Amino acid sequence: MNIPPGANIMTMAPIPGMVAPPLPPGWTEHRAPNGQLYYYHAATKQSTYERPLPNFANLQTQNAPTQKKKEKPLKKTPIPGTDWLRVQTTEGNTFYTNTVQKQSVWTVPEDIKDAVDALERQERANAIEREQSSDPAEREIERVKAEVEADVKRKAEEELDKPSKKAKLEDRVEQRSAPDTEEEDEDSHTELEGTQQTVAPLSPAAESKEQDSSPSKASFTIPDRVDLSLDEAKAKRLFLDPHSNTILYKALLREKDINPLHPWDTSLPLFIADPRYALVPSVSARRDVFDEYCRERSRELRAAKVAQAKEEEPKAAFERLLREEVKSTRLTWSEWRKTWKKDRRFQNWGRDDREREKRFREYIRELGEIKRANAQKAEANFFALLKENTSVRPDSEWREIKRSIADDPRYEAVGSSTLREELFSTYLKTLSNSTAPTQRDDEVMDPKVSAREKKERRERAVKERESQVLAEKQLLDNQIDRSRTGLNREENEREFLSLLVDAVREPLATWESELSHLNADPRFTTSRLPMNHRLHLFHQHISRLREKHLKNLHAIFSSHAPSLSTPFTALPLSSIQASLPAIKLDFQRAARRKALEDEFESWQRERTLAARQEFNTMLAENSFLEFWGRANKMGGEGIDGGVPADEEGGDEEEGEGGGGKADIKSLAKAIDVREVQRVLQNDKRYIMFDHIPDEREQWVREYMAQLSAPKLSVHVA
C-alpha cells in the first residue's frame, strides 16, 4: 500500500478492502458539506477530523460473555408420610431435600421411592381428571397461558442482565448529533421517541412479572450438577401466534366479566393491569378484539334471554312481568301497555288486550290490598314499639321519643315522618284516656286508690278505645266494600255489553230468540249481574241498534227527497227497500210497504218541525225585520217630533209631526211584507217553504205583529 508523503492516515478516506477500526464509546462519524469525514463526541462536545482509536482492552471486556445466572428453587412439593421435599428449580430440574437432616440429592432415595411413585401417580390422575372435565378451548387457553408466563419470565431475566435499552438509545442519539446538522438531530429525536414508546410498556410488565415469579428463598442449597441448561426449543419460542394471543385476550375479558354494553374507555381500567393485555401488539388491535368480544357476548346474552323466555310458561312470564314492573297502584293500564307492549312476556299471553287489562286491574287491586295490609301491620308494630318504651308518658314530646326509637326497624317500617307523628299523638291520647281518673257524681275518688283499681280503669279505657277503633275500622271497611262492589258492577256491565256487541247485531232480535246463543258464551254464564238487569241492558242495546239503522234510512230518504213537499210515491221504492237499513228493519217485503210509508211520513213531520224552528230563528236574526217591525209599533211622534226631511225634498208630503220632518212611524208603515220577502228570499231556511208561500207570509206577519215598540229614553241636560 502506497501512502502519499505527509498524509495523515487518520484523515484519509478508507482504502477499498481495508476495514476501519471501531470508534470508541461516545464518538460518532459524520460527513461535512464538502464531503470530508469528521468525528464528534456528544458528552465532551469535541469535534475532530482524525479518527479516534478504540481502547482494545475495554472492548474485550465489553464483548466478554456474561456470567450465567445462578439456578434457584422454584416450587416445593411435600412428599406425604416423609420428611422429604421435592423441589423444582428455575432451570426446570428436580432434586430432593430432607428438612430434618438438611440433606439434598438429585436422585430419589431408596426409602422414599414408593412414596414418590405414589405422589407422581396421584398428580397424573389429577391432571387427567382436569383435562377430561375441561373443554378443549379451556385446555388450549391454559397451555398458552403457561407458555406466556414462561416466556415473560425468561425475557424479564434477560432484561435484568442487559443495560437499559432507553439509556443505550439516548447514548446513541447523543453520539449521532453533530454541529450544523439539524436534520440528523431531528431524525435521532424521532427514533428515540419511537423506541421509548416501544420499551416503556414492556419494562413495567417484565419487572412485575419478575417480582411475581421470583421464587421464595429456601433454607437449603441446590446440589452441584454439571448440566442445568434449558431446553433450546423452549428458549427459542419468544412469542405466541396471533390467534393464541387473541384467545388469551378474550379469556381475560370473560374472566373480568366485562359488560358488552359499556364503551372501551369505561371498561379499560378494569383489565389494563393484567399481563395478558399486552399480548395483542397494538392499541387498535386490542380495541378491535374488544369490539368483537362485545358483539359475541351480546349475542350470547340475547340468546340466553330468548331461551329463558321460551322455557317459561306465558302465564308465568306475564305474572313475573307484573311483579317486577308494577310497583304503584297509581299506574294506569294505558301507561303500562305503552311501555311493555313490545315485550315477549306481554305479547305471548292472553287472547287480546282486554284479557291482559283485566288481569292488570286485578293485580292492581291485589297490590293495593298487600300495601294496605303492610301499612296496618307497620302501624300496629309502631304502637307496640311505643308501648314497649317506658319513657313514653302523656306529657312526652315527639322529638324526645323520636331519638330513642329511631334505630328500631319498626320505626323505619312507617314510611312517612308525618304519619309517625300522627300515630304518636293518637297513642298519647289513648294513654291519657287510660290513665285519667274518672269521677262519679256520688263520690270523689280517694287519692289513695289501690294499684289494682288503677289497673282495672286502664284496662277498661283501653278496651273502650279498642272498641272505638274497631267500629271506625268496620265503617271504613264497609265503605271500601261498597266502592269495590260499585267497581265490580261497572266491570260486569262493560263485560256484558261487550258480549251483546259481539253476539247481537240484529235490531229486531228478541230476548227469547237470542238467549240460546248467549248461554253458549262464558261471559253470560259467569256474569254476576241479576237476570232483570241483563234484560234491561239487552233492550238498551236493541234500541241503540234500531236508532242506528233508522238514522241510516233517514239519510237515504234525505238523498231522494230534498224538498219538504216530496211525496212518498215520488221515491224509488225498489232501491230503498233493497238498501241495508231497510233490510235490517224488515222493510224490504211488499207487505211492509205501509210501515215504510209511515216511517217516511213520520220523518217528514220531524223534518218540517225542525225546518219551522230554523225559520223562526232566521226571523229573529234579521235586523231589517227587527228594526222596522218595532218602529211600526211606535205611538205618536218621536222625541223631537220626527226626522228632519231633506231640503231638496220640499215638494214631498210632510210628516205627521209637521215642521218639514219625516216621521219614523210613517216610514215603517210604508214597509210591507213584500219588502221583507225581498230581504229574505235568498236564505235557505226561507226557500224550504216555497211550496206553501201563503203560510210562510202568514208566519212573517205573525212574527211582526208580536214585536213590541222600542223603549225610548230621554236624557235631560
Summary of the structure (lengths in Angstrom):
residues: 717
radius of gyration: 55.8
end to end distance: 149.1
largest distance: 165.5
contacts: 1687
relative contact order: 0.03
helix: 61%
strand: 5%
